[in-house]
Amino acid sequence: MQYLSTRGYAASSDSTVSFSEILLGGLAPDGGLYLPKSYPQVSPDELNAWRNLSYADLAFEVLRKFASDIPESDLKAITTKTYTAEVYKNARQDESALAITPLRTLQEKDGFKLILQALSNGPTLAFKDMAMQLLGNLFEYALAKNHSELNIFGATSGDTGSAAEYAMRGKKGIRVFMLSPHKKMSAFQTAQMFSLQDPNIINIAVNGVFDDCQDMVKAVSNDLEFKRRQKIGTVNSINWARVVAQVVYYFRGYLSATTNNDQQVSFTVPSGNFGNICAGHIARMMGLPIAQLVVATNENDVLDEFFRTGIYRVRKSAETYHTTSPSMDISKASNFERFIYDLLDGDTARLAALFKKVDTEGGFDLSGQAGSDGDEFKKVAQFGFVSGKSIHADRLQTIRQVEQDYGVTVDTHTADGIKVAREYMQAGVTMIVLETALPAKFNETIREALGRDAERPAGFENIESLPQRFEVMDADVSKIKALIAAHTGL
Ligand SMILES: *Cc1c(COP(=O)(O)O)cnc(C)c1O
């Protein structure tokens, strides 16, 4: 399996870029995102053979199609170590932790079926663990092979940072330097990150807001000499291995919800950076019988606007709202370029021009109207994409109603998904909503909706009172560079 950039790098047939080569990197050298030169296909026979596999074995079958340069026995050892009931132990009491992503039927009536697929049973109670745990093991494996080391440097306002830290803790050859805005995260999220005592996890609380943290990361990344010497890398949502790891649970969800390949399902995905649903798109391109891919957004509706009109218009900071489903508060969907590549049928020159326009003019228009940049919006339906939007009042109402009717408490992001999923239910096509976090993570809104606290999985009862380990720092680039160098000795 060979890879190319959405903007054309390595596109020629004689150039070779492998999975291992892009594993530790981010953007391609031309600023594009990596994709396989063609999507591997899954035949109906193969799909049947996968029906009864364990999650770990299914992950191996999917991954080996993409990571063909990793010896199969090594890859199998990695998936077996990653997808265990021990790692994904935070299943609800009536769920099987062995299933890794257990399904729960919420509603089944007159041919309309609504299912929740739990992706948030990992160590940080959000779906990012599904891919990040695999990434931790893949990184450790690749670094040991090259006798190398890696210093992951990033900024977080919540879910991504903690998922990265729990995936990399104790891993040989890896350190994590994570910036977060001092006293701006929820008590639960702060405790999750700062209670880690592993020496390779370095938490830095910055006096400032999230944007100050992100500016520091950008400043350090722009110092190429420092970055190279200190072996700095990232684990952001455009990382290709993260996307591929997410493809697996679409297969698992489909295979668990159906009995034969003539049946179709749809997926609704609470979306921000388009990473999660991009994996669904790839599963569909591989031949998985998915009818619709429903993009659910919150008040930050960049994606809903595109899937309704064909106009992609990124938002400025002042237009990006802080909502009660904060992990979907994005102004620009970093993985969206991967879908546009397919929508443009692999025309890398046109794609590069469109995304240049995003930088200079704030967006592009594929609606086909006079003066637009193209008419590909009319092809969007062929890819199964539709969308919808959910706001704070919808979230509260959905949390209440799901609790009342089905006895399940869902988190705010999942509530956005369920609200939008209802708009696209079809008779005879099971609708699977991806549960992207457990409610304990967003307790403030659960209290607002239900007047009580969310349940916490075992082991999280007193997390706020655990000893915390972090450093406080001003938003000063030279100070963070000095701190990194002091830890690495490089
Ligand atoms: C990250 C996140 C999302 C958004 O996922 P994308 O891949 O960015 O679209 C949704 N819900 C939760 C809980 C998340 O942590």
The ligand as an SDF file (V2000), in Angstrom:
LIG
                    3D

 15 15  0  0  0  0  0  0  0  0999 V2000
  -13.0300   14.7500   19.3570 C   0  0  0  0  0  0  0  0  0  0  0  0
  -14.4550   14.5510   19.7150 C   0  0  0  0  0  0  0  0  0  0  0  0
  -15.4910   14.7040   18.7780 C   0  0  0  0  0  0  0  0  0  0  0  0
  -15.2400   15.1670   17.3490 C   0  0  0  0  0  0  0  0  0  0  0  0
  -14.5630   14.2060   16.5860 O   0  0  0  0  0  0  0  0  0  0  0  0
  -13.8480   14.6380   15.1950 P   0  0  0  0  0  0  0  0  0  0  0  0
  -13.0450   13.4700   14.7960 O   0  0  0  0  0  0  0  0  0  0  0  0
  -12.9870   15.8300   15.5360 O   0  0  0  0  0  0  0  0  0  0  0  0
  -14.9190   14.9810   14.2290 O   0  0  0  0  0  0  0  0  0  0  0  0
  -16.7950   14.4360   19.1650 C   0  0  0  0  0  0  0  0  0  0  0  0
  -17.0790   14.0760   20.4350 N   0  0  0  0  0  0  0  0  0  0  0  0
  -16.1110   13.9180   21.3740 C   0  0  0  0  0  0  0  0  0  0  0  0
  -16.4970   13.5320   22.7500 C   0  0  0  0  0  0  0  0  0  0  0  0
  -14.7650   14.1380   21.0530 C   0  0  0  0  0  0  0  0  0  0  0  0
  -13.8180   14.0030   21.9890 O   0  0  0  0  0  0  0  0  0  0  0  0
  1  2  1  0
  2  3  1  0
  2 14  2  0
  3  4  1  0
  3 10  2  0
  4  5  1  0
  5  6  1  0
  6  7  2  0
  6  8  1  0
  6  9  1  0
 10 11  1  0
 11 12  2  0
 12 13  1  0
 12 14  1  0
 14 15  1  0
M  END
$$$$
